[in-house]
Amino acid sequence: MPVGFIRTIRAGLGRVQMETIDNLRELFRYNDWANRRVAVSLKQAHRTLLDKQTKSAGQTKTAEEHGNKQACIEKAIGIFAHILTTEVEYFERLHGKDSTGMNFWPKLELEDCSELTRMTAEYYEKVLRRFEEEGLDIRVKYRTSAGMQKVNTIREMLYHVLMHSATHRGNIVNLLRSGDCEPPVIDYIIYLRETKYL
C-alpha cells in the first residue's frame, strides 16, 4: 500500500477515536432518555391494566386477557429491573467491585426501577464527565457474577452497557406488544429529532 494512503487512514482513525468520548456521552444521554420512556410506558401499562380489571371484574374472557397482559407487563418489569441492575453493577465494576454471587435478575417494583433510572443516569454522566479520550483505554480488573476474574477497558465496558440495555429494551417493546400494551417509542432517530433537531 502507498505510504500516503496509510497516513490518510491513520489520520482518519485518529479523528474517529478522538470523537469516542463525545459519542459515548451522547449515547448515554440517549440511554437515559430511552430508559425514562420505558419507565413511563410500564407505569401507564400497569395503570391501564388495573383500571380495566376493576371495570371488567367477573368476565371470564376478559380475565384471561388481563392475565396474559399482566404476565407480559410483569416480565417487562423484570427485564427493566435487569437492565438497570446491570447498569449499576457495571458502574461499580468500573470502580473495582467484585460481582461474585451478584443477582442480575432481582424482583423490583416499578418505583424501584424509576429510582434506579435516575441513579444510573447520574452515575454515567459523572463518569463520562471525568474521563477524556485516553482514560477510556484504562484496563479494569473485576470478577463476574460467577467469580471469574476478567479484564476490559473502560471503553469496552461502557459500550457493553449501552448495547446490553438497548437489546433488552427491545425485548420489553416486544413483550408489551404481545400483551396488547402500547410500547414506548425509543428509536435513536426519534431521540435525535426530539432533542437535537427541534
Contacts in CASP RR format, 6 or more apart in sequence:
PFRMAT RR
TARGET T0000
AUTHOR 0000-0000-0000
METHOD contacts of the structure
MODEL  1
MPVGFIRTIRAGLGRVQMETIDNLRELFRYNDWANRRVAVSLKQAHRTLL
DKQTKSAGQTKTAEEHGNKQACIEKAIGIFAHILTTEVEYFERLHGKDST
GMNFWPKLELEDCSELTRMTAEYYEKVLRRFEEEGLDIRVKYRTSAGMQK
VNTIREMLYHVLMHSATHRGNIVNLLRSGDCEPPVIDYIIYLRETKYL
17 133 0 8 1.000
18 133 0 8 1.000
20 133 0 8 1.000
20 136 0 8 1.000
20 155 0 8 1.000
21 128 0 8 1.000
21 131 0 8 1.000
21 132 0 8 1.000
21 133 0 8 1.000
21 136 0 8 1.000
24 128 0 8 1.000
24 136 0 8 1.000
24 155 0 8 1.000
24 158 0 8 1.000
24 159 0 8 1.000
24 162 0 8 1.000
25 128 0 8 1.000
27 162 0 8 1.000
28 121 0 8 1.000
28 124 0 8 1.000
28 125 0 8 1.000
28 128 0 8 1.000
28 158 0 8 1.000
28 162 0 8 1.000
29 195 0 8 1.000
30 188 0 8 1.000
30 191 0 8 1.000
31 121 0 8 1.000
31 124 0 8 1.000
31 161 0 8 1.000
31 162 0 8 1.000
31 165 0 8 1.000
31 166 0 8 1.000
32 117 0 8 1.000
32 120 0 8 1.000
32 121 0 8 1.000
32 124 0 8 1.000
32 125 0 8 1.000
33 186 0 8 1.000
33 191 0 8 1.000
33 195 0 8 1.000
34 165 0 8 1.000
34 166 0 8 1.000
34 169 0 8 1.000
34 184 0 8 1.000
34 186 0 8 1.000
34 191 0 8 1.000
35 83 0 8 1.000
35 84 0 8 1.000
35 117 0 8 1.000
35 120 0 8 1.000
35 121 0 8 1.000
35 165 0 8 1.000
35 169 0 8 1.000
36 117 0 8 1.000
37 184 0 8 1.000
37 185 0 8 1.000
37 186 0 8 1.000
38 80 0 8 1.000
38 169 0 8 1.000
38 172 0 8 1.000
38 184 0 8 1.000
38 186 0 8 1.000
39 80 0 8 1.000
39 110 0 8 1.000
39 113 0 8 1.000
39 114 0 8 1.000
39 117 0 8 1.000
40 184 0 8 1.000
41 176 0 8 1.000
41 181 0 8 1.000
41 182 0 8 1.000
41 183 0 8 1.000
41 184 0 8 1.000
42 73 0 8 1.000
42 76 0 8 1.000
42 77 0 8 1.000
42 80 0 8 1.000
42 110 0 8 1.000
42 113 0 8 1.000
42 172 0 8 1.000
42 176 0 8 1.000
43 110 0 8 1.000
43 114 0 8 1.000
44 182 0 8 1.000
45 69 0 8 1.000
45 73 0 8 1.000
45 76 0 8 1.000
45 176 0 8 1.000
45 181 0 8 1.000
45 182 0 8 1.000
46 73 0 8 1.000
46 77 0 8 1.000
46 110 0 8 1.000
48 181 0 8 1.000
49 66 0 8 1.000
49 69 0 8 1.000
49 70 0 8 1.000
49 73 0 8 1.000
49 181 0 8 1.000
52 62 0 8 1.000
52 66 0 8 1.000
53 66 0 8 1.000
56 62 0 8 1.000
56 63 0 8 1.000
56 66 0 8 1.000
65 180 0 8 1.000
68 179 0 8 1.000
68 180 0 8 1.000
69 179 0 8 1.000
69 180 0 8 1.000
69 181 0 8 1.000
72 175 0 8 1.000
72 176 0 8 1.000
72 178 0 8 1.000
72 179 0 8 1.000
72 181 0 8 1.000
73 175 0 8 1.000
73 176 0 8 1.000
73 179 0 8 1.000
73 181 0 8 1.000
75 175 0 8 1.000
76 171 0 8 1.000
76 172 0 8 1.000
76 175 0 8 1.000
76 176 0 8 1.000
77 108 0 8 1.000
77 109 0 8 1.000
77 110 0 8 1.000
77 113 0 8 1.000
78 105 0 8 1.000
78 107 0 8 1.000
78 108 0 8 1.000
79 168 0 8 1.000
79 171 0 8 1.000
79 172 0 8 1.000
79 175 0 8 1.000
80 113 0 8 1.000
80 168 0 8 1.000
80 172 0 8 1.000
81 105 0 8 1.000
81 106 0 8 1.000
81 107 0 8 1.000
81 108 0 8 1.000
81 112 0 8 1.000
81 113 0 8 1.000
81 116 0 8 1.000
82 104 0 8 1.000
82 105 0 8 1.000
82 168 0 8 1.000
83 164 0 8 1.000
83 165 0 8 1.000
83 168 0 8 1.000
83 169 0 8 1.000
84 108 0 8 1.000
84 113 0 8 1.000
84 116 0 8 1.000
84 117 0 8 1.000
84 120 0 8 1.000
85 103 0 8 1.000
85 104 0 8 1.000
85 105 0 8 1.000
85 106 0 8 1.000
85 108 0 8 1.000
85 116 0 8 1.000
86 104 0 8 1.000
86 161 0 8 1.000
86 164 0 8 1.000
86 165 0 8 1.000
87 116 0 8 1.000
87 120 0 8 1.000
87 123 0 8 1.000
87 124 0 8 1.000
87 161 0 8 1.000
87 165 0 8 1.000
88 116 0 8 1.000
88 119 0 8 1.000
88 120 0 8 1.000
88 123 0 8 1.000
89 97 0 8 1.000
89 99 0 8 1.000
89 102 0 8 1.000
89 104 0 8 1.000
90 157 0 8 1.000
90 160 0 8 1.000
90 161 0 8 1.000
91 120 0 8 1.000
91 123 0 8 1.000
91 124 0 8 1.000
91 127 0 8 1.000
92 99 0 8 1.000
93 99 0 8 1.000
93 140 0 8 1.000
93 142 0 8 1.000
93 157 0 8 1.000
94 127 0 8 1.000
94 140 0 8 1.000
94 154 0 8 1.000
94 157 0 8 1.000
96 140 0 8 1.000
96 141 0 8 1.000
96 142 0 8 1.000
97 142 0 8 1.000
98 142 0 8 1.000
98 143 0 8 1.000
98 147 0 8 1.000
99 142 0 8 1.000
99 143 0 8 1.000
99 144 0 8 1.000
99 145 0 8 1.000
99 147 0 8 1.000
100 143 0 8 1.000
100 144 0 8 1.000
100 145 0 8 1.000
100 146 0 8 1.000
100 147 0 8 1.000
101 145 0 8 1.000
101 146 0 8 1.000
101 147 0 8 1.000
102 145 0 8 1.000
103 145 0 8 1.000
104 145 0 8 1.000
108 116 0 8 1.000
124 158 0 8 1.000
124 161 0 8 1.000
127 158 0 8 1.000
128 158 0 8 1.000
131 154 0 8 1.000
135 154 0 8 1.000
136 153 0 8 1.000
136 154 0 8 1.000
136 155 0 8 1.000
136 158 0 8 1.000
137 153 0 8 1.000
137 154 0 8 1.000
137 155 0 8 1.000
138 153 0 8 1.000
138 154 0 8 1.000
139 151 0 8 1.000
139 152 0 8 1.000
139 153 0 8 1.000
140 151 0 8 1.000
140 152 0 8 1.000
140 153 0 8 1.000
140 154 0 8 1.000
140 157 0 8 1.000
141 149 0 8 1.000
141 150 0 8 1.000
141 151 0 8 1.000
142 149 0 8 1.000
142 150 0 8 1.000
142 151 0 8 1.000
142 152 0 8 1.000
143 149 0 8 1.000
143 150 0 8 1.000
144 150 0 8 1.000
152 160 0 8 1.000
169 186 0 8 1.000
170 186 0 8 1.000
172 183 0 8 1.000
172 184 0 8 1.000
173 183 0 8 1.000
173 184 0 8 1.000
173 186 0 8 1.000
174 183 0 8 1.000
176 182 0 8 1.000
176 183 0 8 1.000
176 184 0 8 1.000
177 183 0 8 1.000
END
